[in-house]
Each structure stands twice: as structure tokens, then as C-alpha cells.
Amino acid sequence: MSLNVLFLLRNSFVLLISLMLIIISESAGTKLKEELVLLSIFEQEQNISKIKNRNFN
């Protein structure tokens, strides 16, 4: 194989790996956002229950 073909294959491989990493990081970011939203909702529910307990006492 010529040197140009080897460089083309290497660059294609690097591009493929880069795209895979971008996709993985995007999906991880989405998952993290979902978990943060759920945590926020849970904390709000905890705060509401604390306020209700204070009002009943």
C-alpha cells in the first residue's frame, strides 16, 4: 500500500473514534441531566414534606 492510503486509513480511523467519543459523551450528558432533574424533584418533595410536617406540629 502506498503511504497516502495508510494516512487515509489512519485519518478515517481517528475520525471514527472521535465521532464515537462525541456520541458517548452526548448520551452521558443527557443521562446526567436526567439524573439531575430527578434529584431536583426528589429534593423538592423532601422540602415540601418538611414544610407539611412543620405545619402539623
C-alpha positions as CSV (number, residue, x, y, z in Angstrom):
1,M,0.0,0.0,0.0
2,S,1.1,3.5,-0.6
3,L,1.8,5.9,2.1
4,N,-1.2,8.1,1.1
5,V,-3.5,5.1,1.6
6,L,-2.1,4.4,5.0
7,F,-2.6,8.1,6.0
8,L,-6.1,8.0,4.7
9,L,-6.9,4.8,6.7
10,R,-5.4,6.3,9.8
11,N,-7.3,9.6,9.5
12,S,-10.5,7.7,8.9
13,F,-9.9,5.6,12.0
14,V,-9.2,8.7,14.1
15,L,-12.4,10.3,12.7
16,L,-14.4,7.3,13.6
17,I,-13.1,7.1,17.1
18,S,-13.7,10.9,17.6
19,L,-17.3,10.5,16.4
20,M,-17.8,7.6,18.8
21,L,-16.5,9.6,21.7
22,I,-18.7,12.5,20.8
23,I,-21.8,10.3,20.7
24,I,-20.9,8.6,24.0
25,S,-20.3,12.0,25.7
26,E,-23.6,13.3,24.4
27,S,-25.5,10.3,25.7
28,A,-23.7,10.5,29.0
29,G,-24.5,14.2,29.3
30,T,-28.2,13.5,28.6
31,K,-28.2,10.8,31.3
32,L,-26.6,13.2,33.7
33,K,-29.2,15.9,33.0
34,E,-32.0,13.4,33.6
35,E,-30.5,12.3,36.9
36,L,-30.1,15.9,38.0
37,V,-33.7,16.7,37.2
38,L,-34.8,13.6,39.2
39,L,-32.6,14.6,42.1
40,S,-34.1,18.1,42.0
41,I,-37.6,16.8,42.0
42,F,-36.7,14.5,44.9
43,E,-35.2,17.4,46.9
44,Q,-38.3,19.5,46.2
45,E,-40.6,16.7,47.5
46,Q,-38.4,16.4,50.6
47,N,-38.7,20.1,51.2
48,I,-42.5,20.0,50.8
49,S,-42.8,17.1,53.3
50,K,-40.6,19.0,55.8
51,I,-42.9,22.1,55.4
52,K,-46.0,19.9,55.9
53,N,-44.5,18.3,59.0
54,R,-43.8,21.7,60.5
55,N,-47.3,22.9,59.8
56,F,-48.8,19.9,61.5
57,N,-46.6,20.2,64.6
